Amino acid sequence: MNKIVPALKDRAILAGWIVGLVVVASLIWSLTFSFRLNVLMHAVNRALVAVEDTRRLSEPLPRTFQTRELLGGWYALAGSDSLFFVFAIMRDGILVPYGAEVSAEGHILEMIPLGYHARQLVDRIPQGLIDVYARRIETIFSSGMGVR
């Protein structure tokens, strides 16, 4: 009995540390949401400038419009009624950053690789995979994003 109590105490302390670290990480992830969206917006705008694209992201949509179905962020396009969804396509273990301009009706107008590396990998990504992402984005938009 005396040997069991110290072992249980050590395991309880370890479990407490693990739970505490998970709670702290969750709080940091949740509280930095708008900051992360703004940093991503500025990075995408720099990528668009690099390819001499005239589109610019003006602001992230409020948190209530951000979806959990597909990891990414929704943004308003400056001077347009369209929205812009920034996400990553996973191909051969490599994350390829992409952006999709979505019309007010919910149709994808254009899918844009974001960054030099992404433009290099465009030819290696099957069109079928891009079409799957496009359908998922349009489905997410039609299931509640269209109301702004």
Summary of the structure (lengths in Angstrom):
residues: 148
radius of gyration: 20.6
end to end distance: 63.2
largest distance: 73.0
contacts: 369
relative contact order: 0.11
helix: 52%
strand: 23%
